[in-house]
Amino acid sequence: MAEFTAVGDAIHNDFFVVTGSSFADDLQLLFETAVGTVTVAPNVVRPQLAFVAQLPASVPTGRHWLRLRHGGTTTERIPVEVTAGPPYTVCVLYSGRPKPSPYTIVFVANPAIESQAGDTFNADPVLTNRAGYHSAVAYCLQNILRETEDLLRAGGTDAQMRFVSVFDATLAAQQENALAHEVSPNIMETPFNRLGVLASFLTRFHEVADVVFVLHGSTTHTRASAWFTRDDNSRPTVPFTYDGVARQHGRFSSIPGSCAIPVTEDTTAMTALHEFGHAASDFNNGRVVDLYVNGTAGGFMANKKFRAQATDPVPANFATYNGTNYNSDPNRDALGYPATWTSYHPQPIDATRPNLMDNFFLSFDTPLRCRLDQLTYAWMRDRLLAKLGR
């Protein structure tokens, strides 16, 4: 018997996913018929997952035998029926660990864009660019699961997570469908004053998310942004201490974290994982904020502190988290703190590259190798494990 499963139907130009175990990076999908074989290379491979952004039309419609080839071997075959469509509105890309409330990341094609004034709602061009949307989902998955920073995948934890896509081109350009909001001069955000719209929107598709990637097609507001999760602390939590203060990682959220990313995002950038870092942190019990600005986002920030004066030395110790001391970064990953800045940051995991939450475009080789700092990594991993453990 073949030790893999095709998820859902095989539909031209739609997502196609195969699940199993011990998949190698060189994995290929072999669609066999009596007249020949078509080989398809997945866009993203994890040991448990092979993800194809769009099944090519070069795979003929009809009955096929599907085999996998990786690591120099070819599996046994399973039957697969390939059709021309239509594509799914809701597609479960990976179901994660079977449980009542799996940790869930949802990708949504944004139906409508809210103007900065909030008085106009226009159809999002992404609804007429399904190919661009699929490519953007592939970029996000590659970015959060395959690059050097292993925040989501360390110890195979991504195998426990659920990934879902929602693309509904029938939705009208009106307020309840507007998941993206323009901010001058070129920023797109999820609507901060209406963040409850995210959960209510997904309820229509029977989905509950921890983090939502809102993918949009604006050509004028192409700078990505994110809003923090709001944990539901009336439900179970996992306690922690930060500088001796008792706090908690919520196992559940009342409002999911969210980020707005253009389908034209630069695929050489770490934007998806950077914005996830914001979105997966908590509005009240620890915000992960940008390190490329001196200012404050308010509230408790897990990864930024301030000196009284810019001329004061950076303290050697940044913070104590759960009894462990974490050092500061005196040199800002060799980028240097501007002379007027009072802010400072935790010690990086890799001092040869900018912090993932800093300006990763200033990397000395490629932004794709940037990582978090030691404290934020430990704090975020504990936060993810708290939610995975519910």
Secondary structure, DSSP 4 states (H G I P E B T S, - for coil): --SEEEES-EEBTS-EEEEESS--TT-EEEEEETTEEEEE--SEEETTEEEESSB-TTS-SEEEEEEEEETTEE---EEEEEE--PPPSEEEEE--S-SSS--EEEEEE--EEE-TTSS-EEE-GGGG-HHHHHHHHHHHHHHHHTSS--TTTGGGGGGG-EEEEE--TT--SSGGGEEEEEETTTEEE--GGGTHHHHHHHHTTT---SEEEEEE--SS--B-EEE-BEE-TTS-EEEEEETTEEEEEESSEEE-EEEEEETT--TTS-HHHHHHHHHTSBTTTBB---SSSSS--SS-BSS-EE-SSTTSPPPSEEEEETTEEEEEETTTTTT---TT--EEEEPBS-TTS-BTTS-GGG-SS-GGG-B-BHHHHHHHHHHHHHHHT-
